[in-house]
Amino acid sequence: MKKATVTRTILSLALALGMIFGAISLTQAAQTAALTSEEEAALAYIVEEEKLARDVYAKMYDLWKLNSFRNIAAAEERHMDHVRELLKAYGIADPTATAKPGVFADASLQGLYNTLVKKGAESIEAALAVGAAVEDADIADLESLKAKTSNPEMIAVYDVLIGGSENHMRAFSRQLKARVQEYKPENISESRYAEILAGANSGNGCEAYPGGARNRQAGRGNGPQGRGAGRNGLTGEGQRFGGAGQGGRGNMLRKCDGTCESCPFADK
């Protein structure tokens, strides 16, 4: 066989194999991208559960004017946005898109919201216990759903939400302790609760966005207070605290949620 013929044969074979393996790769990618009906239902449920947290905390702030409720409600709104990104990417209907505060498509969440708001209206201590109960249920659900999926995007978002809920759980527990009260977990185990309380807040005291670098805030003390690098490793916040300054690490939210153990702006 002539050299040119051999070359054409090899190229044809390589092209054919490339098309075959390319087709296989595309098929595998499509299979990886597709979600099961259970995974789709999980995302729809979680975005409503994050809405429940946001709505309950907004209601508790209206009742008691405790800044932590307002700050954590804002954090829960960001949690909803994380889940909404996945809902949009996978073409899943968002049950919170047009829902008013305190209104839920899931009947169990509607009942839970009604119960929690009624309980939280009893006293400020009861409201803080309600906050801890919301995070208790949230962490239990997130960890259960995380164990049932292998989708890396879902796992990444679940991890961020779990970390945020742990931060919030510590904040509510701290404030209950300051009022000589103690929360007893009902959904997570006592050992898991103890682990959370003993842990450090994610993101050096502020929640981190999933996705990292694209959301980094350079911050050079542009805020009116010009605090630069915050206390105990906090990076601060460009608009309010004066930016990251020399100690900035990036990969942080634009605002501290005000619930960090070391945050000077948290409620005492």
MIVEXGU-885927 format. One record per residue (C-alpha): residue in three letters; chain; x, y, z; residue number from 1. Coordinates in steps of 0.2 Angstrom, whole numbers, always signed. Example, Ala and Ser with C-alpha at 12.3 -4.5 7.8 and 13.67 -1.06 7.14 Angstrom:
ALA	A	+62	-22	+39	1;
SER	A	+68	-5	+36	2;
END
This chain:
MET	A	+0	+0	+0	1;
LYS	A	+7	+17	-4	2;
LYS	A	+12	+29	+9	3;
ALA	A	-2	+42	+5	4;
THR	A	-15	+28	+5	5;
VAL	A	-9	+23	+22	6;
THR	A	-10	+41	+29	7;
ARG	A	-28	+43	+22	8;
THR	A	-33	+27	+30	9;
ILE	A	-26	+31	+47	10;
LEU	A	-34	+49	+46	11;
SER	A	-50	+41	+41	12;
LEU	A	-49	+29	+56	13;
ALA	A	-44	+42	+68	14;
LEU	A	-59	+54	+62	15;
ALA	A	-71	+39	+64	16;
LEU	A	-65	+35	+81	17;
GLY	A	-65	+53	+86	18;
MET	A	-83	+55	+81	19;
ILE	A	-88	+39	+90	20;
PHE	A	-79	+44	+106	21;
GLY	A	-86	+62	+104	22;
ALA	A	-103	+56	+103	23;
ILE	A	-101	+45	+118	24;
SER	A	-94	+60	+128	25;
LEU	A	-109	+71	+122	26;
THR	A	-121	+58	+128	27;
GLN	A	-112	+56	+145	28;
ALA	A	-112	+75	+147	29;
ALA	A	-131	+75	+143	30;
GLN	A	-134	+62	+156	31;
THR	A	-123	+71	+169	32;
ALA	A	-133	+87	+166	33;
ALA	A	-150	+79	+167	34;
LEU	A	-158	+79	+184	35;
THR	A	-169	+65	+191	36;
SER	A	-187	+70	+196	37;
GLU	A	-182	+68	+214	38;
GLU	A	-168	+80	+212	39;
GLU	A	-179	+92	+203	40;
ALA	A	-192	+91	+217	41;
ALA	A	-178	+93	+230	42;
LEU	A	-173	+110	+222	43;
ALA	A	-191	+116	+222	44;
TYR	A	-193	+111	+240	45;
ILE	A	-177	+119	+246	46;
VAL	A	-180	+136	+238	47;
GLU	A	-197	+136	+247	48;
GLU	A	-188	+131	+263	49;
GLU	A	-176	+145	+261	50;
LYS	A	-191	+157	+258	51;
LEU	A	-199	+151	+274	52;
ALA	A	-183	+155	+284	53;
ARG	A	-183	+172	+275	54;
ASP	A	-201	+176	+278	55;
VAL	A	-201	+170	+296	56;
TYR	A	-186	+181	+301	57;
ALA	A	-193	+196	+292	58;
LYS	A	-209	+193	+303	59;
MET	A	-199	+191	+318	60;
TYR	A	-189	+207	+314	61;
ASP	A	-206	+217	+312	62;
LEU	A	-211	+210	+329	63;
TRP	A	-195	+212	+339	64;
LYS	A	-184	+224	+330	65;
LEU	A	-169	+213	+333	66;
ASN	A	-156	+216	+320	67;
SER	A	-150	+198	+318	68;
PHE	A	-167	+194	+311	69;
ARG	A	-166	+207	+298	70;
ASN	A	-148	+202	+293	71;
ILE	A	-151	+184	+293	72;
ALA	A	-167	+187	+282	73;
ALA	A	-156	+195	+270	74;
ALA	A	-144	+180	+270	75;
GLU	A	-159	+169	+267	76;
GLU	A	-163	+179	+251	77;
ARG	A	-146	+176	+245	78;
HIS	A	-148	+157	+248	79;
MET	A	-164	+158	+238	80;
ASP	A	-155	+166	+224	81;
HIS	A	-142	+152	+224	82;
VAL	A	-155	+139	+222	83;
ARG	A	-164	+149	+209	84;
GLU	A	-149	+149	+198	85;
LEU	A	-150	+130	+198	86;
LEU	A	-169	+130	+194	87;
LYS	A	-166	+142	+180	88;
ALA	A	-151	+132	+173	89;
TYR	A	-161	+116	+173	90;
GLY	A	-178	+123	+167	91;
ILE	A	-187	+119	+183	92;
ALA	A	-202	+130	+188	93;
ASP	A	-198	+141	+203	94;
PRO	A	-212	+140	+216	95;
THR	A	-207	+156	+224	96;
ALA	A	-206	+167	+208	97;
THR	A	-222	+176	+212	98;
ALA	A	-226	+170	+229	99;
LYS	A	-230	+183	+242	100;
PRO	A	-222	+183	+259	101;
GLY	A	-229	+169	+270	102;
VAL	A	-237	+160	+256	103;
PHE	A	-230	+143	+250	104;
ALA	A	-235	+130	+237	105;
ASP	A	-230	+116	+249	106;
ALA	A	-243	+112	+261	107;
SER	A	-231	+106	+275	108;
LEU	A	-221	+122	+274	109;
GLN	A	-236	+133	+274	110;
GLY	A	-242	+124	+290	111;
LEU	A	-224	+126	+298	112;
TYR	A	-223	+144	+293	113;
ASN	A	-240	+147	+302	114;
THR	A	-235	+138	+318	115;
LEU	A	-218	+146	+319	116;
VAL	A	-224	+164	+317	117;
LYS	A	-237	+161	+330	118;
LYS	A	-224	+153	+342	119;
GLY	A	-212	+167	+339	120;
ALA	A	-224	+181	+343	121;
GLU	A	-225	+175	+361	122;
SER	A	-208	+183	+367	123;
ILE	A	-191	+187	+360	124;
GLU	A	-184	+171	+368	125;
ALA	A	-197	+161	+359	126;
ALA	A	-193	+170	+342	127;
LEU	A	-174	+166	+344	128;
ALA	A	-179	+148	+348	129;
VAL	A	-190	+148	+332	130;
GLY	A	-174	+154	+322	131;
ALA	A	-164	+140	+329	132;
ALA	A	-178	+128	+325	133;
VAL	A	-179	+134	+307	134;
GLU	A	-160	+131	+305	135;
ASP	A	-161	+114	+313	136;
ALA	A	-174	+108	+301	137;
ASP	A	-165	+117	+286	138;
ILE	A	-148	+108	+290	139;
ALA	A	-157	+91	+292	140;
ASP	A	-166	+93	+276	141;
LEU	A	-150	+99	+266	142;
GLU	A	-139	+85	+273	143;
SER	A	-152	+72	+269	144;
LEU	A	-154	+79	+251	145;
LYS	A	-136	+81	+248	146;
ALA	A	-133	+62	+252	147;
LYS	A	-146	+58	+238	148;
THR	A	-137	+67	+224	149;
SER	A	-121	+65	+214	150;
ASN	A	-124	+81	+205	151;
PRO	A	-109	+92	+208	152;
GLU	A	-118	+109	+206	153;
MET	A	-132	+104	+218	154;
ILE	A	-119	+97	+231	155;
ALA	A	-109	+114	+230	156;
VAL	A	-125	+124	+233	157;
TYR	A	-131	+113	+247	158;
ASP	A	-114	+115	+255	159;
VAL	A	-115	+134	+254	160;
LEU	A	-133	+133	+262	161;
ILE	A	-127	+121	+276	162;
GLY	A	-113	+132	+280	163;
GLY	A	-124	+147	+281	164;
SER	A	-137	+138	+292	165;
GLU	A	-123	+133	+304	166;
ASN	A	-118	+152	+305	167;
HIS	A	-136	+156	+309	168;
MET	A	-138	+142	+321	169;
ARG	A	-123	+148	+331	170;
ALA	A	-130	+166	+331	171;
PHE	A	-147	+161	+338	172;
SER	A	-139	+149	+351	173;
ARG	A	-128	+163	+356	174;
GLN	A	-142	+175	+359	175;
LEU	A	-152	+162	+368	176;
LYS	A	-138	+159	+379	177;
ALA	A	-136	+177	+383	178;
ARG	A	-154	+177	+389	179;
VAL	A	-151	+161	+399	180;
GLN	A	-160	+150	+387	181;
GLU	A	-155	+134	+378	182;
TYR	A	-161	+127	+362	183;
LYS	A	-163	+108	+361	184;
PRO	A	-162	+101	+343	185;
GLU	A	-177	+92	+336	186;
ASN	A	-171	+86	+319	187;
ILE	A	-152	+85	+319	188;
SER	A	-143	+75	+333	189;
GLU	A	-136	+82	+349	190;
SER	A	-119	+77	+343	191;
ARG	A	-122	+86	+327	192;
TYR	A	-128	+101	+336	193;
ALA	A	-113	+101	+348	194;
GLU	A	-102	+100	+332	195;
ILE	A	-110	+115	+325	196;
LEU	A	-109	+126	+340	197;
ALA	A	-90	+121	+342	198;
GLY	A	-87	+126	+324	199;
ALA	A	-81	+142	+316	200;
ASN	A	-91	+152	+305	201;
SER	A	-88	+149	+286	202;
GLY	A	-80	+163	+276	203;
ASN	A	-71	+170	+291	204;
GLY	A	-87	+176	+298	205;
CYS	A	-96	+180	+283	206;
GLU	A	-105	+168	+271	207;
ALA	A	-95	+164	+255	208;
TYR	A	-103	+165	+238	209;
PRO	A	-102	+149	+228	210;
GLY	A	-92	+152	+212	211;
GLY	A	-78	+161	+221	212;
ALA	A	-67	+173	+212	213;
ARG	A	-80	+181	+200	214;
ASN	A	-88	+188	+216	215;
ARG	A	-72	+194	+225	216;
GLN	A	-72	+211	+232	217;
ALA	A	-55	+220	+231	218;
GLY	A	-61	+234	+242	219;
ARG	A	-48	+247	+247	220;
GLY	A	-57	+257	+261	221;
ASN	A	-69	+265	+250	222;
GLY	A	-83	+264	+262	223;
PRO	A	-88	+279	+273	224;
GLN	A	-81	+271	+289	225;
GLY	A	-65	+265	+281	226;
ARG	A	-62	+251	+293	227;
GLY	A	-51	+241	+281	228;
ALA	A	-47	+224	+287	229;
GLY	A	-60	+219	+300	230;
ARG	A	-57	+212	+317	231;
ASN	A	-52	+194	+319	232;
GLY	A	-50	+190	+301	233;
LEU	A	-66	+198	+294	234;
THR	A	-63	+206	+277	235;
GLY	A	-76	+220	+280	236;
GLU	A	-88	+226	+266	237;
GLY	A	-84	+238	+253	238;
GLN	A	-99	+249	+254	239;
ARG	A	-102	+250	+273	240;
PHE	A	-86	+244	+282	241;
GLY	A	-73	+252	+271	242;
GLY	A	-68	+237	+260	243;
ALA	A	-56	+223	+262	244;
GLY	A	-40	+234	+264	245;
GLN	A	-24	+224	+266	246;
GLY	A	-32	+210	+274	247;
GLY	A	-45	+206	+261	248;
ARG	A	-46	+188	+256	249;
GLY	A	-60	+189	+242	250;
ASN	A	-73	+176	+239	251;
MET	A	-84	+185	+251	252;
LEU	A	-102	+192	+251	253;
ARG	A	-103	+211	+249	254;
LYS	A	-111	+212	+266	255;
CYS	A	-107	+202	+282	256;
ASP	A	-124	+195	+288	257;
GLY	A	-121	+202	+305	258;
THR	A	-122	+185	+314	259;
CYS	A	-103	+181	+316	260;
GLU	A	-96	+176	+333	261;
SER	A	-83	+190	+331	262;
CYS	A	-93	+202	+320	263;
PRO	A	-93	+219	+329	264;
PHE	A	-109	+223	+321	265;
ALA	A	-119	+208	+328	266;
ASP	A	-132	+210	+341	267;
LYS	A	-125	+207	+359	268;
END
